[in-house]
């Protein structure tokens, strides 16, 4: 069978050429050709896929998905007499590979329509959210009149709706389908058109647009041996996923407080920025406290931007209360920059703890790489831990405006007043620091031990003890300097 993509949520009846069936159909026109063409191109984005049957043998669905195909249809049977032996394996494998899956049945007008529909419904069991509508592959008259085919097909559609709760789809070639009588009642169903080797397909009557388009019956796809039918969906991946009804868990991006990943958010080392990601619940399940933003790429990665506001180091935020389908929620959390410069890419996904990630097969996304923030961490202000500060300049005839203090590892540079005296850094625990300009020197405890030059009240640290009289002389000179400044009405400062 050849399946091609259509994009509306209704019934699609398929009329297909039978490469997947193992040969050309009998009793009908050549599938993939048409008479008077009503050409309709895709409305925008498209999604690539395939359709398969037993003629493709064992399929490596992981490889098929990796080749860029996001959906696949698997044949369940040819009428009632020939169930497809690969269906169960393909049906499970398509979903396990993370692809959107669909089922089709080669429709036989000469066989009981109700029995054919019941066979399909029984083989599938329960259609899960995200599964595509079942398809009738309508290619041959099978020895019956066109009117009989249309009547039996209408019965098949009715039974499928009753058994599965889904409106089926119809696959057909315009060259075959358009010659059938009274096709107008199927206009509310979706159309999957088979039209090969053209840039845009002919649209079967009575449809004015297509949802799926089978573009070729001889494609080559990684993971599938031999030729395979190639298909296209007329829409985005999100629209394709929604075609089968909302997934239990699905989120749609609304906004975020930080720039999109095309631009970097700049932070300084240790900085904290309040942030949020706003999402809309587009699934069928209500969000609760177990609905959380989680780190991805890889999942459950410990983030260097986590802080105490996070639920865990791999969970920035969780829902407070409940968020029913159709409502939005802001997941608020802090971004706390690490003490390390560089550019970081942070990825997030949405997870229902203990149930599923929203990007898992059968759920509605977003994918693990969609929610992203690029952060550029730059160095913060220079610290005085490893280098002393330089003191300010003093007033005329007085001491420096301030005297820097040495840190744990080194004394500050000396500061000079307007008379040339210094206010040198106080000694540190090691007595370090450089003597300068006649300042006093510090001992190993940081005390002044050597008097400075006239006019100075600073202390230029050195090491070693000095006689007590030298300390008294230095203090006396400092006090005199302060008193002189006081008499002149200037700011009074004491040496430190």
matplotlib code that plots the C-alpha trace (Angstrom):
import matplotlib.pyplot as plt

x = [0.0, 1.1, 0.2, 0.6, -0.1, -3.2, -3.6, -7.2, -8.7, -11.4, -11.8, -9.4, -10.1, -7.1, -6.8, -3.3, -0.9, 0.5, 4.2, 3.7, 1.2, 3.7, 2.4, 0.1, -3.6, -6.0, -9.2, -8.4, -6.6, -2.9, -2.5, -0.4, -1.8, -4.8, -6.8, -7.9, -5.6, -6.5, -3.0, -2.6, 0.8, 1.6, 0.3, 3.6, 5.7, 5.6, 6.6, 8.2, 7.0, 6.5, 4.0, 4.8, 3.5, 4.8, 6.6, 9.2, 10.1, 11.7, 12.1, 14.6, 12.4, 15.1, 17.1, 13.9, 13.3, 17.0, 16.7, 14.3, 10.9, 8.5, 5.5, 4.6, 1.5, 1.5, -0.8, -3.1, -4.6, -5.6, -9.4, -10.4, -8.6, -5.0, -4.0, -0.5, 2.0, 4.2, 1.5, 1.9, 5.7, 5.5, 2.7, 4.8, 8.1, 6.9, 5.9, 8.9, 11.1, 9.4, 7.4, 3.7, 1.9, -1.1, -2.8, -4.3, -6.3, -6.4, -10.2, -12.0, -15.4, -16.2, -15.8, -18.0, -17.2, -18.2, -15.9, -13.0, -13.6, -13.9, -10.6, -8.8, -10.3, -9.5, -5.9, -5.2, -7.1, -7.2, -6.1, -3.8, -3.6, -1.5, -2.3, -3.4, -6.9, -7.3, -7.2, -9.1, -6.8, -9.2, -7.5, -9.6, -13.2, -12.5, -15.0, -17.8, -19.4, -18.4, -21.7, -21.2, -17.7, -19.0, -21.9, -19.6, -17.0, -19.6, -20.4, -16.7, -16.4, -19.5, -18.2, -14.8, -16.2, -18.4, -15.6, -12.7, -14.2, -12.1, -13.1, -11.2, -9.2, -9.4, -6.4, -6.9, -5.4, -7.3, -7.1, -9.2, -11.2, -12.5, -14.2, -16.3, -19.9, -21.3, -18.1, -19.4, -20.5, -16.9, -15.9, -15.9, -13.2, -9.5, -7.9, -4.6, -3.8, -1.4, 0.2, 3.8, 6.6, 5.1, 6.1, 2.6, -0.2, -3.6, -6.4, -9.2, -12.8, -14.6, -11.6, -9.9, -6.9, -4.9, -3.7, -1.2, 0.4, 2.1, 5.0, 6.6, 6.3, 10.0, 11.8, 15.0, 15.1, 17.7, 16.4, 14.2, 15.5, 14.2, 11.7, 9.2, 6.3, 7.2, 4.7, 4.3, 2.1, 0.8, 1.6, 4.0, 5.0, 2.9, -0.1, 0.6, 0.7, -2.6, -4.3, -4.9, -6.2, -4.3, -1.6, -2.0, 0.9, 1.8, 3.0, 3.2, 5.7, 4.3, 7.1, 10.3, 12.0, 15.4, 16.5, 16.0, 19.0, 20.1, 21.3, 23.2, 22.0, 25.0, 25.6, 28.5, 30.0, 27.8, 24.9, 21.3, 18.5, 14.9, 13.5, 10.5, 9.3, 5.6, 3.9, 0.3, -1.2, -2.2, -2.6, -5.6, -4.3, -4.4, -1.0, -0.3, 2.6, 4.4, 4.5, 7.9, 10.6, 13.6, 17.1, 17.8, 20.6, 21.0, 18.0, 18.3, 21.6, 22.8, 22.8, 25.5, 22.9, 20.8, 20.2, 18.0, 14.9, 15.0, 13.0, 16.2, 19.5, 17.9, 14.4, 14.1, 10.4, 7.1, 3.5, 1.8, -1.8, -3.3, -3.3, -6.2, -5.9, -6.0, -4.5, -1.0, 1.5, 4.7, 7.4, 9.4, 13.0, 16.3, 19.4, 22.4, 25.7, 28.6, 32.0, 33.4, 33.4, 32.4, 29.4, 26.8, 23.9, 21.1, 18.3, 15.0, 12.1, 8.8, 8.2, 5.3, 7.3, 6.9, 4.8, 6.5, 8.6, 6.4, 8.9, 8.4, 6.6, 2.9, 3.2, 3.0, 6.3, 8.1, 11.3, 14.2, 16.2, 13.4, 13.5, 17.0, 18.9, 22.4, 24.3, 27.6, 29.2, 31.7, 34.1, 32.7, 34.3, 38.0, 38.3, 40.9, 41.6, 44.8, 45.9, 45.9, 44.1, 45.8, 44.9, 43.5, 45.3, 45.3, 44.7, 47.4, 49.9, 47.8, 47.7, 46.2, 42.4, 42.5, 45.0, 44.5, 44.7, 46.7, 44.8, 45.7, 48.4, 49.9, 49.9, 48.4, 50.5, 51.4, 49.4, 50.9, 49.5, 50.2, 53.3, 54.9, 54.1, 52.6, 49.8, 51.1, 49.1, 48.7, 50.9, 49.2, 49.5, 52.8, 54.2, 54.2, 54.0, 56.7, 58.2, 57.8, 58.4, 59.3, 56.3, 56.3, 56.9, 54.6, 55.7, 54.5, 51.2, 50.7, 51.6, 53.6, 57.2, 59.3, 58.6, 58.1, 59.6, 58.4, 54.9, 53.9, 51.6, 51.5, 52.9, 55.0, 55.2, 58.3, 59.2, 60.9, 60.6, 61.8, 62.4, 59.3, 60.6, 60.4, 56.7, 56.0, 57.8, 55.7, 52.5, 53.4, 54.1, 50.8, 48.8, 50.6, 49.7, 46.0, 46.0, 47.6, 44.8, 42.2, 43.4, 43.3, 39.6, 40.4, 39.0, 40.5, 41.9, 43.7, 46.3, 45.3]
y = [0.0, 3.6, 6.1, 9.9, 12.5, 14.6, 16.9, 17.1, 15.0, 13.0, 9.8, 9.0, 6.3, 4.9, 3.9, 2.6, 1.0, -2.2, -2.2, -3.0, -5.5, -7.3, -6.3, -4.1, -4.3, -6.2, -4.9, -1.2, 1.6, 2.3, 3.8, 6.9, 8.5, 10.7, 12.3, 15.9, 17.2, 19.5, 20.1, 21.1, 21.7, 21.5, 24.4, 24.8, 22.5, 18.7, 15.6, 12.5, 8.9, 5.5, 2.7, -1.0, -4.5, -8.0, -7.3, -5.2, -8.0, -7.2, -3.5, -1.7, 1.1, 2.9, 3.3, 4.4, 7.1, 8.2, 8.6, 11.5, 9.6, 10.6, 8.4, 5.1, 3.1, -0.7, -3.0, -5.1, -7.3, -7.7, -8.1, -10.8, -13.8, -12.5, -11.0, -9.4, -11.5, -8.5, -6.2, -6.8, -6.4, -3.3, -1.7, -2.1, -1.2, 2.0, 3.4, 2.0, 4.0, 7.2, 7.5, 8.3, 5.2, 4.4, 1.2, 0.6, -2.3, -3.2, -3.0, -5.7, -4.7, -8.3, -9.3, -8.5, -4.9, -5.4, -8.4, -6.4, -3.5, -5.8, -7.6, -4.3, -3.2, -6.5, -6.5, -3.0, -3.3, 0.1, 3.1, 5.2, 8.9, 10.0, 7.0, 8.1, 7.4, 3.9, 3.8, 2.1, 1.4, 1.6, 0.5, -2.1, -2.9, -6.5, -7.7, -5.4, -2.3, 1.1, 1.6, -1.6, -0.5, 2.8, 1.2, -1.3, 1.3, 3.4, 0.4, -0.1, 3.5, 3.3, 0.1, 1.6, 4.7, 2.5, 0.0, 2.4, 5.8, 7.2, 8.7, 6.7, 8.0, 7.0, 6.3, 6.4, 7.4, 10.2, 8.0, 5.3, 7.2, 9.9, 7.4, 6.0, 7.2, 9.2, 9.9, 13.2, 11.6, 11.0, 14.7, 14.9, 12.2, 12.8, 12.1, 10.3, 10.7, 8.5, 10.5, 9.6, 11.4, 14.9, 18.0, 18.5, 15.9, 15.9, 16.1, 13.4, 14.5, 15.7, 16.9, 20.2, 19.4, 16.4, 15.3, 12.6, 12.2, 9.0, 10.4, 7.2, 3.4, 2.7, 4.6, 3.6, 4.1, 3.1, 0.1, -1.3, -3.8, -3.2, -0.7, 1.0, 3.5, 7.1, 9.4, 13.1, 14.7, 18.2, 20.0, 20.1, 17.3, 18.7, 18.7, 15.2, 14.1, 15.9, 14.2, 11.1, 13.1, 14.7, 12.7, 12.2, 14.5, 17.4, 20.9, 23.9, 26.7, 30.1, 32.3, 32.4, 35.1, 34.7, 35.2, 32.4, 30.2, 32.1, 34.8, 34.3, 35.4, 37.0, 36.4, 37.1, 34.4, 33.7, 35.8, 34.7, 35.6, 34.8, 33.0, 31.1, 29.0, 29.3, 26.3, 25.4, 22.1, 20.7, 17.1, 15.2, 14.9, 17.5, 18.6, 18.3, 18.4, 15.6, 17.7, 19.2, 20.8, 18.5, 18.8, 17.0, 16.4, 14.0, 13.6, 14.0, 15.9, 17.7, 21.4, 23.8, 26.5, 24.9, 26.5, 26.1, 27.2, 24.1, 21.0, 19.0, 19.6, 18.1, 19.6, 23.4, 23.6, 21.7, 22.6, 24.1, 23.1, 21.8, 22.8, 21.4, 20.9, 24.3, 26.2, 27.7, 27.6, 29.5, 27.2, 29.7, 29.0, 30.7, 30.5, 30.7, 31.1, 28.9, 30.3, 29.4, 31.5, 30.2, 29.6, 26.9, 25.4, 24.3, 22.1, 21.3, 19.0, 18.3, 15.1, 13.6, 11.9, 8.2, 8.1, 9.5, 12.3, 14.5, 13.7, 9.9, 7.9, 8.3, 11.7, 15.1, 16.8, 19.1, 17.2, 17.2, 19.8, 22.4, 24.3, 25.8, 28.7, 29.7, 31.3, 33.2, 33.5, 36.3, 37.2, 39.2, 42.3, 41.9, 40.5, 41.8, 38.3, 37.9, 41.5, 44.4, 47.7, 51.0, 53.8, 57.2, 60.5, 62.6, 66.3, 69.0, 68.3, 65.4, 61.6, 59.7, 59.7, 56.0, 53.3, 50.0, 46.8, 43.8, 40.5, 37.0, 36.7, 40.1, 43.7, 46.6, 49.1, 52.2, 55.4, 58.9, 62.2, 65.6, 66.1, 63.0, 60.9, 57.5, 55.5, 52.1, 48.9, 47.4, 44.3, 41.0, 37.8, 37.1, 40.6, 41.0, 44.3, 46.7, 49.6, 52.9, 56.6, 56.6, 54.8, 52.6, 48.9, 46.1, 43.2, 39.7, 40.5, 43.6, 46.2, 49.4, 48.9, 51.5, 55.2, 56.8, 60.0, 63.4, 64.3, 60.6, 58.6, 55.5, 52.1, 50.4, 46.9, 44.9, 42.2, 42.0, 43.8, 47.4, 49.1, 50.5, 54.1, 53.9, 53.0, 55.9, 58.3, 57.2, 57.5, 60.9, 62.2, 60.9, 62.6, 65.9, 65.6, 65.1, 68.1, 70.4, 69.4, 70.0, 73.5, 74.3, 73.2, 70.3, 66.8, 64.9, 61.5, 59.0, 56.7, 53.0]
z = [0.0, -0.6, 2.0, 1.8, 4.3, 5.2, 8.1, 9.5, 12.3, 10.4, 8.4, 5.7, 3.1, 1.4, -2.2, -2.6, -5.0, -3.6, -3.4, 0.3, -0.7, -2.9, -6.4, -8.4, -7.3, -9.5, -11.0, -10.6, -12.3, -11.8, -8.3, -8.2, -11.4, -11.9, -14.6, -14.2, -11.5, -8.7, -7.4, -3.8, -2.2, 1.5, 3.6, 5.4, 7.5, 6.8, 8.6, 6.9, 7.4, 5.9, 5.6, 5.8, 5.7, 5.7, 2.5, 4.3, 6.6, 10.0, 10.4, 12.7, 13.9, 15.8, 12.6, 10.7, 13.3, 13.2, 9.4, 10.0, 9.9, 12.7, 11.9, 10.3, 9.3, 9.7, 7.8, 9.9, 7.2, 3.6, 4.1, 6.6, 5.0, 5.3, 8.6, 8.5, 10.5, 11.1, 12.5, 16.2, 16.0, 13.9, 16.0, 19.2, 17.5, 16.0, 19.4, 21.2, 18.8, 19.7, 16.4, 15.9, 14.8, 12.6, 11.3, 7.9, 6.3, 2.7, 2.1, 0.1, -1.3, -1.8, 1.8, 4.9, 5.8, 9.5, 9.9, 8.4, 10.8, 13.8, 12.8, 12.8, 16.2, 17.8, 16.6, 17.9, 21.1, 22.8, 20.7, 22.9, 22.9, 20.0, 17.8, 14.3, 13.0, 11.4, 7.6, 4.9, 2.0, -1.0, -4.2, -6.0, -6.9, -6.1, -8.6, -7.3, -8.7, -7.6, -5.8, -3.8, -2.8, -1.6, 0.4, 2.0, 2.8, 4.6, 6.7, 7.5, 8.6, 10.8, 12.6, 13.1, 14.8, 17.1, 18.0, 18.4, 19.1, 16.2, 12.9, 10.3, 7.3, 3.6, 1.5, -2.3, -5.6, -7.4, -10.6, -8.9, -6.3, -8.5, -10.8, -7.9, -7.6, -4.6, -2.7, -1.3, 2.1, 2.9, 2.8, 6.6, 6.8, 6.3, 3.0, 2.4, -1.3, -3.3, -6.1, -7.0, -8.6, -8.5, -6.6, -5.2, -5.3, -7.0, -4.5, -4.6, -4.8, -2.7, -0.6, -1.2, 0.9, 1.9, 5.3, 4.2, 0.8, -0.4, -2.5, -3.7, -3.6, -4.1, -1.3, 0.5, 4.2, 6.8, 8.9, 6.1, 3.6, 0.1, -1.2, 1.0, 0.6, 1.5, 3.1, 4.2, 6.8, 6.0, 9.2, 12.1, 14.4, 17.2, 14.8, 13.8, 17.5, 18.2, 15.2, 17.3, 20.3, 23.1, 24.9, 28.6, 29.4, 27.0, 27.5, 25.1, 25.5, 26.4, 27.7, 29.8, 31.8, 30.3, 26.6, 24.1, 23.7, 20.6, 23.0, 26.3, 29.7, 31.4, 35.1, 37.4, 39.6, 42.5, 41.2, 41.7, 39.2, 39.8, 36.7, 35.3, 32.4, 31.6, 29.9, 28.8, 29.7, 26.2, 27.4, 28.8, 32.4, 35.1, 36.4, 40.1, 42.6, 40.8, 37.6, 37.5, 35.4, 35.2, 33.8, 30.5, 28.1, 29.9, 32.0, 35.8, 35.4, 38.5, 37.5, 38.6, 38.7, 41.4, 44.8, 47.8, 45.9, 43.7, 44.5, 44.0, 42.2, 39.0, 39.5, 39.4, 40.2, 40.7, 40.3, 43.4, 43.3, 40.1, 36.4, 34.4, 30.6, 28.8, 31.7, 32.0, 34.8, 35.6, 37.0, 39.1, 40.2, 40.8, 38.6, 40.8, 38.9, 40.0, 41.0, 37.6, 34.4, 31.1, 28.8, 29.9, 28.1, 30.5, 29.1, 30.8, 30.2, 31.9, 33.9, 35.8, 38.6, 38.7, 35.5, 32.4, 30.9, 28.6, 25.7, 26.1, 23.3, 23.6, 25.4, 23.8, 24.5, 24.5, 23.5, 25.9, 23.9, 23.5, 26.8, 26.9, 28.4, 27.5, 30.4, 30.2, 33.6, 34.0, 36.8, 39.7, 41.5, 42.4, 45.9, 48.5, 49.8, 47.8, 47.4, 49.8, 48.9, 48.5, 50.9, 50.0, 49.9, 53.1, 53.6, 53.7, 56.5, 57.8, 57.7, 54.8, 54.5, 55.3, 55.9, 54.2, 56.1, 54.9, 54.4, 55.4, 52.7, 52.2, 53.5, 51.5, 49.7, 51.6, 51.2, 51.4, 52.8, 51.4, 53.6, 52.3, 55.3, 54.8, 56.2, 55.6, 56.0, 59.3, 59.8, 59.3, 61.1, 59.5, 59.9, 56.1, 54.2, 52.9, 54.8, 53.0, 53.4, 57.1, 58.4, 61.5, 61.1, 62.5, 64.5, 64.0, 65.7, 63.6, 66.3, 65.4, 66.5, 64.7, 64.6, 61.1, 59.8, 60.9, 59.7, 59.2, 61.4, 59.2, 60.0, 57.4, 58.6, 58.9, 61.3, 64.6, 68.0, 68.9, 72.2, 74.0, 73.8, 70.0, 70.2, 72.7, 70.3, 67.3, 69.3, 70.6, 67.1, 65.9, 68.7, 68.0, 64.3, 65.2, 67.6, 65.0, 62.5, 65.1, 65.8, 62.1, 62.0, 59.8, 59.9, 62.8, 62.1, 64.2, 62.9, 62.8]

ax = plt.figure().add_subplot(projection="3d")
ax.plot(x, y, z, "-o")
ax.set_aspect("equal")
plt.show()
